[in-house]
Amino acid sequence: MKILSGTSNLKLSKDISKNLKLKLINTNIRRFADGEIYIEINENIRGNSVFVIQSTSNPANDNIMELLLVIDALKRSSAKTITAVIPYFGYARQDRKVAPRTSISAKVVANLISNAGATRVVTVDLHAGQIQGFFDMPVDNLYTAPLFAKYIKKLNSKKLICVSPDVGGVARTRALATRIKADLAIIDKRRPAPGKSEVMNIIGDVKNKTCIIVDDIIDSGGTIVNAADALKRNGANEVYVFITHAVLSGDAVKKIKNSKIKKLIITDTIDNSQKTKNNNKIEVLSIASLMSEAIKRIANSNSVSDLFN
Ligand code: R5P
C-alpha cells in the first residue's frame, strides 16, 4: 500500500501520511509555461495498492485535471489498485438537471475519474448520497457526524436543536440530531437567483435554544448568514454552524465575522489555513485521523462503516 498526494491539500496529505506511518510517493508535479500539467512518479509502484489524495477544490478544473493525470500515470505504471481519495468532491452540486438543457457536472466528473483508471473512490460528506451511483465502482462516503458530535457534546448545552439550512440537507441534519439526541428544525430556503438565498420559513421551535446548523458546503456564506439571522429573529439563544467543506469564496470570511453566528466549525477537506489564520470565529477540525483509519481499513479489507457506529 502506498499513498500519493496531489497539490491541492498537501497539509492534509502529510497529516494522513504521518498517521499511517507511510511516506508520500516521490512525485514530480509541475506546470508547463502554458499551464498544462506534467506528472512523473519517481519510484516503482508496480503491483501496489495506491491511494491518491486530492481535493477538487478551487481551482477545481486544474485540481481535477491533476487528479486524472496522476491516476493515468499510476495506471500506466502497473499499480494494482488506484483509490482516488477526494476529501472534497467538487462539482457535486450539479447532480441533476435543475432546468432544461443544463449539465450534470457530478456525473461528468465521475465519468472522467472512472475512465482515467481509478478502481475505488473515497470521499467525505458527498453533497448527495446518490452521487455514489454515478460511479460503477465502490465508493466509500465518510461522515463527519461523529467528529461534530464530539465537539457539540463539549458545548454542554441542554437545549440543543439541529437545524437544516435547506430541505436538501434534512437527512444529514437528522443523522446528527439522532446521534446527539437533539430536536430538528428545517429552514425553507429559496434561491431567487444563482448565488442568492432567502429564508422563507422556519419549521420547528428554536426559541431559547442553542441552534446547531449543519451543512456540507459553505460557499459565499449567504445561506448560513441568512439562516443565523432568521434563527435569532425567532428567539434562538446562540447559533453554531458545522460545515464539512469550507469553500469560502469571495468575502465569505468577512460575512461570517460580521454575522450573528457564535462560531463556525469547519474541517480541513479544503486547505483554508491562510483564510482562517487568527480568526477566532472559525475553528478547524481535522479529518486526517478519520481518513487515515478509513484508508487502513480499505487496505486491510475491513469494514469502513464500523467506523461510524
Ligand atoms: C447547497 O445545496 C449546499 O448544501 C450549500 O447550502 C450551498 O452550497 C451554500 O452556498 P452559499 O454559502 O453560497 O450560500
Residues whose N, C-alpha, C, O or C-beta is under 5 A from the ligand:
A	BS01	R5P	G168 D215 D216 I217 I218 D219 S220 G221 G222 T223
